[in-house]
Every structure is written in C-alpha cells, then in structure tokens.
C-alpha cells in the first residue's frame, strides 16, 4: 500500500492510492465557543440539497450535542472502539489509522479496493438506514460532569457541568476514506479545489463508502440507488461565495477559504499585509484543530475547541494541541491577539469566501482574490458588570458579565 504523508499526524500513513494534492484545498474553520445550535445551517443545507425522496434521513450538515449526541448513532464511539489504542508522542500519532488497524497486507494487489471489497479491512461500521439514522437530535442538550444544584455557579474556565455543540459537514479529506474504499472508483477529489464528489453515473451503490468514511458523511439514497454526500456547495464557491451553511450561520462561527500544507503555508503578518486566514488559524496560531485526526484522513474542516469542556475529552476529538489552542484563544480577552480577534469578528460579516485578511487602522479587512469583501472593527465597545451582586441579602452570580 502506498505511504502518504499526513502532516496532522506528523508521519507517513497507509492509503490505497498515491499522494495527489489538489491545486488548492477547500477548507473551513468552525469556532465551537460561538455555536448556539440554532440549526439554521442544517435547514439551509437540507432545503438546498437533500429534500427529495430517499434523502429523508440525510443531513449533509448536522449539529450534535457532545458528548452524548451523534448522527448516525454512535458514529464516532463505534469507530474509535474498532481502532483500539490511540497514542500520541508529542505531535506524532503512534496509533493505527482506520486503514492500518486490521494489519492487512496492502502491498498485495489482491487487497486493492478495486479487486476486493475492503470494508472488512478498515476500522468502522455500516450504519443501518432504518435505525442508526433515525434520531438526528439524539442526546441534544444532555449534560456531562457533576450534578446540577440550585446554587451552582461556574468560576473556572472549564465547567464542572458541560456540553457543547459540534456542527459537522463533509471534511473533504486529503485522503478521503470514502474514495479510498470505493470499489469502482466513483469518488474523486476535484483537482482544482480538493472537493470530494461522488460521480452518480459511475456509482454502483455498493455502499463501501458509507462504511469507510468514519465521519459517516457518505450516505445511501434508496430511491436513487446511489450514495450521496456534501458537495461543498461548489457551485457557489466557484463564484467566490461561501457555502449555504456558512452564509446563513446566525452565530457567525464559520469561515470558508483554502488551506496550504505547513511547508507551503502563508506565514506573513496580517498586521502588515494580507494573509491567508486558514493558514493563520491552523499553522501560525495553531488555534484551530482537525476533528479526529487519528482516523488518518487529513480532514480539512478545523475547529476552535470549546474552552468550557474538559481537556482530556477534547484531546480525544482534536488531538494534543488543545491546551495550546486554549491559551491562544483566551489571550484574545487580554488584548494580546488583535489580528486573531479581528479575524474571528470578520467571520460571518460577508457572504463571500475569505482568501486573505489584514488589520488596517483598528479594523479587520477581508478579501476574496484581492477584492475587499468585508470590514469590521477589531474591538467593539462593551461594558463589564460585577461577577457577584448582593440582592436582598443574597449573593447572586452572573454567568454573563459583558
């Protein structure tokens, strides 16, 4: 089996095909500290792409509550259990990826996906179309941690009672599990932008992709007898517009653009000149992290982890960079990261994708291919109230002091 370089794991990994990166890579970042699970993104996607017969169970964009929510049921837990021990040595992943778990001799041509269905040789499971897709809001708003008391209040950054919302779309992975497993090579990455697509004319509905995508974003349509998936809203992004779920996001948590590998990343200073925002977030500041990088697919959707959830749980989701991401994110509140603060305020201020941004005279300015498409103040005026007030002789704690 070819060895391909996965920079998120800092090592070579096994994959059925040779490394072939696109001209530029479609990418996204979601700030989980701002998501309110209003599901506007989900409905925008649903009414645009998956409202036909056979797509009733499909949510190419969904938002689930962690740690208990999952659509389909247990999508991550069941795959993680199949993978066994997952250990990191610093920033190098030493465990097995989904293509390495079963110790298959991938050098044997008879084991290639086009010669033999490899779904049994890859960590994961096949969701049941009747049962596993039935409950998209399972676990919604269920809390973890300590029991809630009447007088509980939260003074620490990490809360003793917690949950958070996790919006998910296709990650348009560099080494897509769905493409790696397809026995008829009906799934491919577009060379111009890295969007992963299923060729409906070539698909034979063998559904191996439904199993070998660990994020479960390739889904079977029984009415059309083909598998379908998120297309990255490429008809919009080709014209420079952000995808539907990005443009309609009320919490302004989403940023669409294009990312480079660490070796080719834009390392310019946005305080001095326009800079690639995805490279800035992922490579320079390392505040945005991939979801389950240990799957080994180099996903291209990144998340700023929620600062109120326990680090050990978040490290399982996002890898070993969580504490450093927290430190950088919290520095915004101390006024130490004006460029980062400006970029996060810029998100959601325009319907355009942002391919560059800079800080100009106290404002964050966004560009698409050199044209200005958004401008916002870095710091908005705000008033901070006391954390504790005394009312009728009782101490009353505020959760929101600004």
Secondary structure, 3 states (H helix, E strand, C coil): CCEEEECCCCEEEECCCCCCCCCCEEEEEEECCCCCCCCHHHHHHHHHHCCCCCCCCCCCCEEEEECCCCCCCCHHHHHHHHHCCCCEECCEECCCCCCCCCCCCCCCHHHCCCCCCCHHHCCCCCCCCCCCCCCCCCCCCCCEECCCCCCCCCCCCCCCEECEEEEECCCCCCCCHHHHHCCCCCEEECCCCCCEEECCCCCCCCCHHHHHCCCCCEEEECCCCEEEECCCCHHHHCCCECCHHHHCCCCCCEEEEEECCHHHCCCCCCCCCCECHHHHHHHHCCCCEECCHHHCCCCCEEEECCCCCCHHHHHHHHCCCHHHHHHHHHHHHHCCCHHHHHHHHHCCCCCECCCEEEEECCEEEEEECCEEEEEEECCCCCCCCCCEEEECCEEEECCCCC
